[in-house]
Amino acid sequence: MDSHLRAVRALGSAPLPGTAVSGDTGQPASFWSRFGWLLAAVWIVFLIFPIQVITESTLGVPVQIVGYGLVAAFAAVYLWGFYTSSSELGVSVSGHGRAWVPFGALLAITAATLPILGADAITFGPFLISFAAYLLSVRSMWIVNTAVLTAALSVAITAGLRDYTFLLGLLVVLIVVNAVNTALIRRGIAAEVLRLDYALLAEQERMARDVHDVLGHSLTAVSLKAELAERLLDSDVEAARAELRQIRALNAEALDSIRATVGGLRRTTLGQELISVRAALDDARIKTVLIGNVQDIDPVRSTALSWILREAATNVLRHAHATTCWIHIADGTLDIEDDGDSLSGSHEGHGMRGMKERARLAGAHCEIGASGHGGTRVAVSWA
């Protein structure tokens, strides 16, 4: 799960102390990986507090220089941590070694400033809790929050609450804001993971429908032509050869369709499919009655309707034992009927579900029931 969260980390907002979370940044997924540390740099200005303490101290210039150096080192490690671990911004669940290394360095630098800053070393606290909130695990974040807040309270009680009121308030605000921010980031990322999973499932279902329809129709046509060629071998060899050539052509067409389907490139119009369907029905000695004009069909729905026509015709060829198939085309409707065995009461298989789903995706409605001619009727309608 954590790898999925990292893959969509762009949903999170800047991992900065006191900032708010936006939803989708609208930027490329690598935005925070490349530039998050620059936004974190804005908050380095608050290191003015330990710098002020060092400047006002009476420890001597050499000690002050060391103090300034430690503050500079803290700032460098803080930015380095965000720069090298920015792929985990706000989404780490278990924590990762690369974020712990700079965090450990920050703790060491903070400890090194104690002889110089004394209790005022707690002014590094906001940076520690923010770093932990966005780059460590949730459990680690709360451990750091508790430790820093406890240390700040101890200092405030010892040195006087009045002097540390602002710092205590800032720490509490940051803890709350960081907790809310990271929770929102994780929730947004979890929602994005679900969306991606749904999109993947939808694509798999689309491919399954397309492959089913392509192979179902093509193999049915090949089977019928093979039977016809077998019957013609003894009486009309040339006609049998012609059927075999058509079988080869159908096989090549099916392979091309499968390749295009897998690549998501297949776009068949209703007019093209109608020609193919009529040829297949004629080969099966099933009369085709066409009522209406393909030009009446909305081009936007043409591809979806062509798939539905193909599947309906395949069912006529394979299951209906029909003698006639009626195809009625009008503005807002497409009906396919036959006079064979009705499928209306049979189990709804993949083909029937596929027709209904294709219609739904095209903004239409598909009903499959008994035909007035005794067979099956597939009725597609749209506004």
C-alpha positions as a Markdown table, in Angstrom:
| # | Residue | x | y | z |
|---|---|---|---|---|
| 1 | Met | 0.0 | 0.0 | 0.0 |
| 2 | Asp | 2.8 | 2.4 | 0.8 |
| 3 | Ser | 4.2 | 2.0 | -2.7 |
| 4 | His | 0.9 | 3.0 | -4.1 |
| 5 | Leu | 0.7 | 6.1 | -1.8 |
| 6 | Arg | 4.2 | 7.2 | -2.9 |
| 7 | Ala | 3.2 | 6.7 | -6.6 |
| 8 | Val | 0.5 | 9.4 | -6.2 |
| 9 | Arg | 2.2 | 11.7 | -3.7 |
| 10 | Ala | 1.5 | 14.7 | -5.9 |
| 11 | Leu | -1.9 | 14.9 | -4.2 |
| 12 | Gly | -0.3 | 16.2 | -1.0 |
| 13 | Ser | 0.5 | 19.8 | -0.3 |
| 14 | Ala | 3.7 | 21.4 | 0.9 |
| 15 | Pro | 5.1 | 19.7 | 4.0 |
| 16 | Leu | 5.7 | 23.0 | 5.8 |
| 17 | Pro | 5.2 | 24.1 | 9.4 |
| 18 | Gly | 1.8 | 25.8 | 9.7 |
| 19 | Thr | 0.7 | 25.4 | 6.1 |
| 20 | Ala | -2.6 | 24.1 | 4.8 |
| 21 | Val | -3.3 | 21.2 | 2.5 |
| 22 | Ser | -4.7 | 21.7 | -0.9 |
| 23 | Gly | -6.2 | 18.8 | -2.8 |
| 24 | Asp | -4.8 | 17.9 | -6.1 |
| 25 | Thr | -1.9 | 20.2 | -6.9 |
| 26 | Gly | -2.5 | 19.9 | -10.6 |
| 27 | Gln | 1.3 | 19.7 | -11.1 |
| 28 | Pro | 3.3 | 16.7 | -12.3 |
| 29 | Ala | 3.9 | 13.9 | -9.9 |
| 30 | Ser | 7.5 | 14.9 | -9.4 |
| 31 | Phe | 6.7 | 18.5 | -8.3 |
| 32 | Trp | 7.3 | 18.0 | -4.5 |
| 33 | Ser | 10.2 | 15.6 | -5.2 |
| 34 | Arg | 11.9 | 18.4 | -7.1 |
| 35 | Phe | 10.8 | 21.7 | -5.4 |
| 36 | Gly | 9.3 | 20.8 | -2.0 |
| 37 | Trp | 12.6 | 21.6 | -0.2 |
| 38 | Leu | 12.4 | 25.2 | -1.7 |
| 39 | Leu | 9.0 | 25.8 | 0.0 |
| 40 | Ala | 10.4 | 24.3 | 3.2 |
| 41 | Ala | 13.2 | 26.9 | 3.0 |
| 42 | Val | 10.6 | 29.7 | 3.6 |
| 43 | Trp | 10.3 | 28.6 | 7.2 |
| 44 | Ile | 14.0 | 28.8 | 7.9 |
| 45 | Val | 13.4 | 32.4 | 8.8 |
| 46 | Phe | 12.1 | 31.2 | 12.2 |
| 47 | Leu | 15.6 | 30.2 | 13.1 |
| 48 | Ile | 16.0 | 33.9 | 13.9 |
| 49 | Phe | 15.0 | 33.0 | 17.4 |
| 50 | Pro | 18.0 | 30.9 | 18.3 |
| 51 | Ile | 20.2 | 33.3 | 16.4 |
| 52 | Gln | 18.8 | 36.1 | 18.5 |
| 53 | Val | 19.6 | 34.2 | 21.7 |
| 54 | Ile | 23.2 | 33.6 | 20.6 |
| 55 | Thr | 23.6 | 37.2 | 19.6 |
| 56 | Glu | 22.4 | 38.4 | 23.0 |
| 57 | Ser | 24.5 | 36.0 | 25.0 |
| 58 | Thr | 27.6 | 36.9 | 26.9 |
| 59 | Leu | 29.5 | 33.7 | 26.1 |
| 60 | Gly | 32.1 | 35.4 | 23.9 |
| 61 | Val | 32.7 | 35.7 | 20.2 |
| 62 | Pro | 34.2 | 32.2 | 19.6 |
| 63 | Val | 31.2 | 30.5 | 21.3 |
| 64 | Gln | 28.9 | 32.7 | 19.3 |
| 65 | Ile | 30.6 | 31.7 | 16.1 |
| 66 | Val | 30.2 | 28.0 | 17.0 |
| 67 | Gly | 26.5 | 28.7 | 17.8 |
| 68 | Tyr | 25.9 | 30.4 | 14.5 |
| 69 | Gly | 27.6 | 27.5 | 12.8 |
| 70 | Leu | 25.4 | 25.0 | 14.5 |
| 71 | Val | 22.3 | 26.9 | 13.5 |
| 72 | Ala | 23.5 | 27.1 | 9.9 |
| 73 | Ala | 24.2 | 23.3 | 10.1 |
| 74 | Phe | 20.6 | 22.7 | 11.4 |
| 75 | Ala | 19.2 | 24.7 | 8.5 |
| 76 | Ala | 21.3 | 22.8 | 6.0 |
| 77 | Val | 20.3 | 19.4 | 7.3 |
| 78 | Tyr | 16.7 | 20.4 | 7.6 |
| 79 | Leu | 16.6 | 21.4 | 3.9 |
| 80 | Trp | 18.7 | 18.4 | 2.9 |
| 81 | Gly | 16.3 | 16.1 | 4.6 |
| 82 | Phe | 13.3 | 17.5 | 2.7 |
| 83 | Tyr | 15.4 | 17.5 | -0.5 |
| 84 | Thr | 16.5 | 13.8 | -0.3 |
| 85 | Ser | 13.3 | 12.4 | 1.3 |
| 86 | Ser | 10.7 | 14.5 | -0.6 |
| 87 | Ser | 9.2 | 11.4 | -2.3 |
| 88 | Glu | 7.8 | 10.6 | 1.2 |
| 89 | Leu | 6.2 | 14.0 | 1.8 |
| 90 | Gly | 3.1 | 13.4 | 4.0 |
| 91 | Val | 2.6 | 9.8 | 2.8 |
| 92 | Ser | 5.1 | 7.7 | 4.8 |
| 93 | Val | 3.3 | 5.0 | 6.7 |
| 94 | Ser | 6.2 | 3.0 | 8.2 |
| 95 | Gly | 9.1 | 5.5 | 8.0 |
| 96 | His | 12.2 | 5.1 | 5.8 |
| 97 | Gly | 15.9 | 5.1 | 6.6 |
| 98 | Arg | 16.7 | 8.1 | 4.4 |
| 99 | Ala | 14.4 | 10.3 | 6.4 |
| 100 | Trp | 15.7 | 9.1 | 9.7 |
| 101 | Val | 19.3 | 10.0 | 8.9 |
| 102 | Pro | 18.7 | 13.7 | 8.6 |
| 103 | Phe | 16.3 | 13.6 | 11.5 |
| 104 | Gly | 18.9 | 12.0 | 13.7 |
| 105 | Ala | 21.4 | 14.7 | 12.6 |
| 106 | Leu | 18.9 | 17.4 | 13.6 |
| 107 | Leu | 18.5 | 15.9 | 17.0 |
| 108 | Ala | 22.3 | 15.7 | 17.4 |
| 109 | Ile | 22.7 | 19.4 | 16.3 |
| 110 | Thr | 20.0 | 20.4 | 18.8 |
| 111 | Ala | 21.7 | 18.6 | 21.6 |
| 112 | Ala | 25.0 | 20.2 | 20.6 |
| 113 | Thr | 23.5 | 23.7 | 21.0 |
| 114 | Leu | 22.4 | 23.0 | 24.6 |
| 115 | Pro | 25.7 | 24.4 | 26.2 |
| 116 | Ile | 25.2 | 27.6 | 24.2 |
| 117 | Leu | 21.4 | 28.0 | 24.1 |
| 118 | Gly | 20.5 | 26.2 | 27.2 |
| 119 | Ala | 16.7 | 25.9 | 27.6 |
| 120 | Asp | 16.2 | 28.1 | 24.5 |
| 121 | Ala | 17.3 | 25.1 | 22.4 |
| 122 | Ile | 13.6 | 24.2 | 22.5 |
| 123 | Thr | 13.2 | 26.9 | 19.8 |
| 124 | Phe | 14.2 | 24.1 | 17.3 |
| 125 | Gly | 11.1 | 22.2 | 18.4 |
| 126 | Pro | 8.8 | 23.5 | 15.6 |
| 127 | Phe | 11.2 | 22.2 | 13.0 |
| 128 | Leu | 11.5 | 18.8 | 14.6 |
| 129 | Ile | 7.8 | 18.2 | 14.9 |
| 130 | Ser | 7.2 | 19.4 | 11.3 |
| 131 | Phe | 10.0 | 17.2 | 9.9 |
| 132 | Ala | 8.6 | 14.2 | 11.8 |
| 133 | Ala | 5.0 | 14.9 | 10.7 |
| 134 | Tyr | 5.8 | 14.9 | 7.0 |
| 135 | Leu | 8.8 | 12.6 | 6.6 |
| 136 | Leu | 8.4 | 10.0 | 9.3 |
| 137 | Ser | 5.7 | 7.5 | 10.2 |
| 138 | Val | 2.5 | 8.5 | 12.0 |
| 139 | Arg | 3.7 | 6.7 | 15.1 |
| 140 | Ser | 7.0 | 8.5 | 15.0 |
| 141 | Met | 5.2 | 11.8 | 14.5 |
| 142 | Trp | 3.2 | 11.4 | 17.7 |
| 143 | Ile | 6.3 | 10.3 | 19.7 |
| 144 | Val | 8.2 | 13.4 | 18.5 |
| 145 | Asn | 5.2 | 15.6 | 19.2 |
| 146 | Thr | 4.9 | 14.3 | 22.8 |
| 147 | Ala | 8.6 | 14.5 | 23.5 |
| 148 | Val | 9.0 | 18.1 | 22.1 |
| 149 | Leu | 5.8 | 19.4 | 23.8 |
| 150 | Thr | 6.8 | 17.7 | 27.1 |
| 151 | Ala | 10.3 | 19.3 | 26.9 |
| 152 | Ala | 8.8 | 22.7 | 26.1 |
| 153 | Leu | 6.4 | 22.5 | 29.1 |
| 154 | Ser | 9.2 | 21.5 | 31.4 |
| 155 | Val | 11.3 | 24.5 | 30.2 |
| 156 | Ala | 8.3 | 26.9 | 30.5 |
| 157 | Ile | 7.5 | 25.7 | 34.0 |
| 158 | Thr | 11.1 | 26.0 | 35.1 |
| 159 | Ala | 12.0 | 29.3 | 33.4 |
| 160 | Gly | 8.6 | 31.0 | 33.6 |
| 161 | Leu | 5.5 | 30.5 | 31.4 |
| 162 | Arg | 5.3 | 34.1 | 30.3 |
| 163 | Asp | 8.6 | 33.9 | 28.4 |
| 164 | Tyr | 7.5 | 30.7 | 26.5 |
| 165 | Thr | 3.8 | 31.4 | 26.0 |
| 166 | Phe | 4.2 | 32.1 | 22.3 |
| 167 | Leu | 6.4 | 29.0 | 21.7 |
| 168 | Leu | 4.0 | 26.7 | 23.5 |
| 169 | Gly | 1.1 | 28.1 | 21.5 |
| 170 | Leu | 3.1 | 27.7 | 18.3 |
| 171 | Leu | 3.9 | 24.1 | 19.1 |
| 172 | Val | 0.3 | 23.2 | 19.9 |
| 173 | Val | -0.9 | 24.8 | 16.7 |
| 174 | Leu | 1.7 | 23.1 | 14.6 |
| 175 | Ile | 0.9 | 19.7 | 16.1 |
| 176 | Val | -2.8 | 20.1 | 15.3 |
| 177 | Val | -2.2 | 21.5 | 11.8 |
| 178 | Asn | 0.3 | 18.9 | 10.9 |
| 179 | Ala | -1.9 | 16.1 | 12.1 |
| 180 | Val | -4.8 | 17.4 | 10.1 |
| 181 | Asn | -2.6 | 18.1 | 7.1 |
| 182 | Thr | -1.1 | 14.6 | 7.0 |
| 183 | Ala | -4.5 | 13.0 | 7.6 |
| 184 | Leu | -6.0 | 14.9 | 4.7 |
| 185 | Ile | -3.0 | 14.0 | 2.4 |
| 186 | Arg | -3.3 | 10.3 | 3.2 |
| 187 | Arg | -7.0 | 10.4 | 2.8 |
| 188 | Gly | -6.7 | 12.1 | -0.6 |
| 189 | Ile | -4.0 | 9.7 | -1.7 |
| 190 | Ala | -6.1 | 6.7 | -0.6 |
| 191 | Ala | -9.0 | 8.1 | -2.6 |
| 192 | Glu | -6.7 | 8.5 | -5.6 |
| 193 | Val | -5.5 | 4.9 | -5.2 |
| 194 | Leu | -9.1 | 3.7 | -5.3 |
| 195 | Arg | -9.7 | 5.8 | -8.3 |
| 196 | Leu | -6.8 | 4.3 | -10.1 |
| 197 | Asp | -7.8 | 0.8 | -9.1 |
| 198 | Tyr | -11.3 | 1.5 | -10.5 |
| 199 | Ala | -9.9 | 2.9 | -13.7 |
| 200 | Leu | -7.7 | -0.2 | -14.1 |
| 201 | Leu | -10.7 | -2.5 | -13.5 |
| 202 | Ala | -12.8 | -0.5 | -15.9 |
| 203 | Glu | -10.1 | -0.8 | -18.6 |
| 204 | Gln | -9.8 | -4.6 | -17.9 |
| 205 | Glu | -13.6 | -4.9 | -18.3 |
| 206 | Arg | -13.5 | -2.9 | -21.5 |
| 207 | Met | -10.8 | -5.1 | -22.9 |
| 208 | Ala | -12.7 | -8.2 | -21.9 |
| 209 | Arg | -15.8 | -6.9 | -23.7 |
| 210 | Asp | -13.9 | -6.0 | -26.8 |
| 211 | Val | -12.0 | -9.3 | -27.0 |
| 212 | His | -15.2 | -11.3 | -26.3 |
| 213 | Asp | -17.1 | -9.4 | -29.1 |
| 214 | Val | -14.3 | -9.6 | -31.6 |
| 215 | Leu | -13.5 | -13.3 | -31.1 |
| 216 | Gly | -17.1 | -14.3 | -30.7 |
| 217 | His | -18.2 | -12.8 | -34.0 |
| 218 | Ser | -15.1 | -13.8 | -35.9 |
| 219 | Leu | -14.9 | -17.3 | -34.7 |
| 220 | Thr | -18.6 | -17.8 | -35.3 |
| 221 | Ala | -18.2 | -16.6 | -38.9 |
| 222 | Val | -15.1 | -18.8 | -39.4 |
| 223 | Ser | -16.9 | -21.8 | -38.0 |
| 224 | Leu | -19.9 | -21.3 | -40.4 |
| 225 | Lys | -17.6 | -20.9 | -43.4 |
| 226 | Ala | -15.6 | -23.9 | -42.5 |
| 227 | Glu | -18.8 | -26.0 | -42.3 |
| 228 | Leu | -19.8 | -24.6 | -45.7 |
| 229 | Ala | -16.4 | -25.3 | -47.2 |
| 230 | Glu | -16.5 | -28.9 | -45.9 |
| 231 | Arg | -19.9 | -29.5 | -47.6 |
| 232 | Leu | -18.7 | -27.9 | -50.9 |
| 233 | Leu | -15.5 | -30.0 | -51.2 |
| 234 | Asp | -17.2 | -32.9 | -52.9 |
| 235 | Ser | -19.5 | -30.8 | -55.2 |
| 236 | Asp | -17.8 | -27.5 | -55.9 |
| 237 | Val | -14.1 | -27.4 | -55.2 |
| 238 | Glu | -13.7 | -23.8 | -56.4 |
| 239 | Ala | -16.5 | -22.6 | -54.2 |
| 240 | Ala | -14.9 | -24.4 | -51.2 |
| 241 | Arg | -11.6 | -22.7 | -52.0 |
| 242 | Ala | -13.3 | -19.4 | -52.1 |
| 243 | Glu | -14.8 | -20.0 | -48.6 |
| 244 | Leu | -11.3 | -21.0 | -47.4 |
| 245 | Arg | -9.9 | -17.8 | -48.7 |
| 246 | Gln | -12.6 | -15.9 | -46.9 |
| 247 | Ile | -11.7 | -17.8 | -43.7 |
| 248 | Arg | -8.1 | -16.7 | -44.1 |
| 249 | Ala | -9.2 | -13.1 | -44.6 |
| 250 | Leu | -11.5 | -13.3 | -41.6 |
| 251 | Asn | -8.7 | -14.7 | -39.5 |
| 252 | Ala | -6.4 | -11.9 | -40.5 |
| 253 | Glu | -9.1 | -9.3 | -39.8 |
| 254 | Ala | -9.7 | -10.9 | -36.3 |
| 255 | Leu | -6.0 | -10.7 | -35.5 |
| 256 | Asp | -5.9 | -7.1 | -36.6 |
| 257 | Ser | -8.9 | -6.3 | -34.5 |
| 258 | Ile | -7.4 | -8.0 | -31.4 |
| 259 | Arg | -4.2 | -6.0 | -31.8 |
| 260 | Ala | -6.2 | -2.8 | -32.1 |
| 261 | Thr | -8.4 | -3.8 | -29.2 |
| 262 | Val | -5.4 | -4.5 | -26.9 |
| 263 | Gly | -3.9 | -1.1 | -27.9 |
| 264 | Gly | -7.3 | 0.6 | -27.3 |
| 265 | Leu | -7.3 | 1.8 | -30.9 |
| 266 | Arg | -10.2 | 0.0 | -32.4 |
| 267 | Arg | -12.9 | 2.4 | -33.7 |
| 268 | Thr | -15.6 | 0.7 | -35.8 |
| 269 | Thr | -18.5 | 2.7 | -37.2 |
| 270 | Leu | -22.0 | 1.3 | -37.3 |
| 271 | Gly | -21.9 | 1.5 | -41.1 |
| 272 | Gln | -18.8 | -0.7 | -41.3 |
| 273 | Glu | -20.1 | -3.2 | -38.8 |
| 274 | Leu | -23.5 | -3.4 | -40.6 |
| 275 | Ile | -21.6 | -4.5 | -43.8 |
| 276 | Ser | -19.7 | -7.2 | -41.9 |
| 277 | Val | -22.9 | -8.4 | -40.1 |
| 278 | Arg | -24.9 | -8.7 | -43.2 |
| 279 | Ala | -22.1 | -10.7 | -44.9 |
| 280 | Ala | -21.9 | -13.1 | -41.9 |
| 281 | Leu | -25.7 | -13.5 | -41.8 |
| 282 | Asp | -25.9 | -14.1 | -45.6 |
| 283 | Asp | -23.2 | -16.8 | -45.3 |
| 284 | Ala | -25.3 | -18.5 | -42.6 |
| 285 | Arg | -28.3 | -18.4 | -44.9 |
| 286 | Ile | -30.1 | -15.9 | -42.6 |
| 287 | Lys | -32.0 | -13.2 | -44.4 |
| 288 | Thr | -31.3 | -9.7 | -43.3 |
| 289 | Val | -34.0 | -7.0 | -43.3 |
| 290 | Leu | -32.6 | -3.5 | -42.9 |
| 291 | Ile | -35.0 | -0.8 | -42.0 |
| 292 | Gly | -33.8 | 2.8 | -41.7 |
| 293 | Asn | -30.5 | 4.6 | -42.5 |
| 294 | Val | -27.2 | 4.5 | -40.7 |
| 295 | Gln | -26.9 | 8.2 | -41.3 |
| 296 | Asp | -29.7 | 8.7 | -38.7 |
| 297 | Ile | -27.3 | 7.5 | -35.9 |
| 298 | Asp | -25.4 | 10.0 | -33.8 |
| 299 | Pro | -21.7 | 9.6 | -34.8 |
| 300 | Val | -20.8 | 10.0 | -31.1 |
| 301 | Arg | -22.6 | 6.7 | -30.3 |
| 302 | Ser | -21.6 | 4.9 | -33.6 |
| 303 | Thr | -18.7 | 2.9 | -32.1 |
| 304 | Ala | -20.7 | 1.7 | -29.1 |
| 305 | Leu | -23.7 | 0.8 | -31.2 |
| 306 | Ser | -21.4 | -1.1 | -33.7 |
| 307 | Trp | -20.2 | -3.3 | -30.8 |
| 308 | Ile | -23.8 | -4.0 | -29.7 |
| 309 | Leu | -24.8 | -4.8 | -33.3 |
| 310 | Arg | -21.9 | -7.2 | -33.6 |
| 311 | Glu | -22.7 | -9.0 | -30.3 |
| 312 | Ala | -26.4 | -9.2 | -31.1 |
| 313 | Ala | -25.7 | -10.6 | -34.6 |
| 314 | Thr | -23.2 | -13.1 | -33.1 |
| 315 | Asn | -26.0 | -14.4 | -30.8 |
| 316 | Val | -28.3 | -14.8 | -33.8 |
| 317 | Leu | -25.6 | -16.8 | -35.6 |
| 318 | Arg | -24.7 | -19.0 | -32.7 |
| 319 | His | -27.8 | -19.5 | -30.7 |
| 320 | Ala | -31.0 | -18.4 | -32.5 |
| 321 | His | -31.4 | -20.9 | -35.3 |
| 322 | Ala | -33.1 | -18.1 | -37.1 |
| 323 | Thr | -34.1 | -17.6 | -40.7 |
| 324 | Thr | -34.5 | -13.8 | -40.7 |
| 325 | Cys | -32.9 | -11.0 | -38.8 |
| 326 | Trp | -34.4 | -7.5 | -38.7 |
| 327 | Ile | -32.2 | -4.5 | -38.1 |
| 328 | His | -34.2 | -1.3 | -37.5 |
| 329 | Ile | -32.3 | 2.0 | -37.4 |
| 330 | Ala | -33.9 | 5.3 | -36.5 |
| 331 | Asp | -33.0 | 8.5 | -34.7 |
| 332 | Gly | -32.7 | 7.5 | -31.1 |
| 333 | Thr | -33.2 | 3.7 | -31.5 |
| 334 | Leu | -31.4 | 0.6 | -32.8 |
| 335 | Asp | -33.4 | -2.7 | -32.7 |
| 336 | Ile | -32.1 | -6.1 | -33.7 |
| 337 | Glu | -34.7 | -8.9 | -33.8 |
| 338 | Asp | -34.8 | -12.5 | -35.1 |
| 339 | Asp | -37.4 | -15.3 | -35.5 |
| 340 | Gly | -35.3 | -18.0 | -33.9 |
| 341 | Asp | -35.0 | -19.3 | -30.4 |
| 342 | Ser | -35.6 | -16.6 | -27.8 |
| 343 | Leu | -32.8 | -15.8 | -25.4 |
| 344 | Ser | -34.9 | -13.5 | -23.2 |
| 345 | Gly | -35.3 | -16.1 | -20.4 |
| 346 | Ser | -31.8 | -17.5 | -20.5 |
| 347 | His | -28.9 | -16.8 | -18.2 |
| 348 | Glu | -27.4 | -13.3 | -18.8 |
| 349 | Gly | -23.9 | -14.1 | -20.0 |
| 350 | His | -20.9 | -11.9 | -20.7 |
| 351 | Gly | -22.2 | -10.9 | -24.1 |
| 352 | Met | -25.6 | -9.6 | -22.8 |
| 353 | Arg | -23.9 | -7.8 | -19.9 |
| 354 | Gly | -21.4 | -6.3 | -22.4 |
| 355 | Met | -24.2 | -4.9 | -24.6 |
| 356 | Lys | -25.9 | -3.3 | -21.6 |
| 357 | Glu | -22.7 | -1.8 | -20.3 |
| 358 | Arg | -21.7 | -0.4 | -23.7 |
| 359 | Ala | -25.1 | 1.2 | -24.0 |
| 360 | Arg | -24.8 | 2.7 | -20.6 |
| 361 | Leu | -21.4 | 4.1 | -21.3 |
| 362 | Ala | -22.7 | 5.7 | -24.5 |
| 363 | Gly | -25.6 | 7.3 | -22.6 |
| 364 | Ala | -28.2 | 4.9 | -23.9 |
| 365 | His | -30.4 | 2.1 | -22.5 |
| 366 | Cys | -30.3 | -1.5 | -23.7 |
| 367 | Glu | -33.2 | -4.0 | -23.2 |
| 368 | Ile | -33.0 | -7.6 | -24.2 |
| 369 | Gly | -36.3 | -9.5 | -24.4 |
| 370 | Ala | -38.7 | -11.5 | -26.6 |
| 371 | Ser | -39.2 | -10.5 | -30.2 |
| 372 | Gly | -42.6 | -10.2 | -31.8 |
| 373 | His | -41.2 | -12.6 | -34.4 |
| 374 | Gly | -40.7 | -15.3 | -31.8 |
| 375 | Gly | -37.0 | -14.9 | -31.2 |
| 376 | Thr | -34.9 | -12.3 | -29.3 |
| 377 | Arg | -35.1 | -8.5 | -29.5 |
| 378 | Val | -32.2 | -6.2 | -28.5 |
| 379 | Ala | -33.5 | -2.7 | -28.2 |
| 380 | Val | -31.1 | 0.3 | -27.7 |
| 381 | Ser | -32.6 | 3.7 | -27.1 |
| 382 | Trp | -31.2 | 7.1 | -26.2 |
| 383 | Ala | -32.5 | 10.7 | -25.9 |
